[in-house]
Structure formats: C-alpha cells, structure tokens
C-alpha cells in the first residue's frame, strides 16, 4: 500500500521550511536559524517532532488594524 503525505493537521497556511523560505526571501538554513533562535513569533512556528512548519499568514502584517 502506498502512503500519501498529507498536510491535513497543519492547514493551508502552514508550510514546510523549504516551502516558506523563498516566500520570506530567506535561505532554508537562515529560516532554520531564525526558528532555533526564536526570532519568529511563537504562533508562526509549529514543531512536530523533528519537523518544523511555518505559518506564513501569522508573519504577514495585519492590515486595517490600528
């Protein structure tokens, strides 16, 4: 039986480090460093075992909020 990799638990806003790095204009290693040094807000980082997911929506500036 072939297993399919799904992202159902993380939703469409959560990306792997490899997917998120280009969107954030960072290298993959630079993004891992930012996660390790806690330079990202906690609501933007999800650690699942050894895997890391980044919530790109949580990193976007809020529009219309004063």
N, C-alpha and C positions, 0 to 999 in steps of 0.2 A: 504494500500500500504506500502510495506517495504522499508525503506530508507537505501541506502548503503553509507557507509562512504568512501569518495574518497579523494585522495591527489593530485588532478589534478592541483590545483593552486600553489602548492609548489614544484612539480617535484620530481624526484627520489633521488636527493642529500639531500633533506630536510627530517629530521627525527624528531619524537617527542622526548621529553626529555627522556622518558622511553626507546626509541629505541637507542638514541645516547649515553646515559650514559655508558653502557657496552663497546661500541666501543672506548670510550675515557678513559676507566678504572677509571670512577668516579661513585660515588653513584648518584642516582637520585636527592637527596636533595643537594648534592655538586654541581651538574650541575645547579640546580635552583639558588643556591647561587652565582655561577660564573656569571650567566646571570644577576641577580639582582645587583651585584656589578660591572657590566660592565667590567669583566675580559676577555671577549671574544671580538674579533673584530666585529664591527657593521655589516659587510657583512655576518657574520656567524649566526646572530640571527634575526629571524623574529617573531614578536609578532602579533598575530591575535586575537584581543580581549583579553581574558584571556589565550589563548593558546600560547605556545611557540614552534617554530620549530628551529632546529639547522642544519646548512649546514655543513655536515662533510667534503665535498670537500674543503670548504674555510678554514678549520682548518688544512688540510694536508700541509706539507711543499712543496713548489714548487721545482720541480726537473728540472735541466738543466738551471736554471736562475742564472746568476752571478751578 
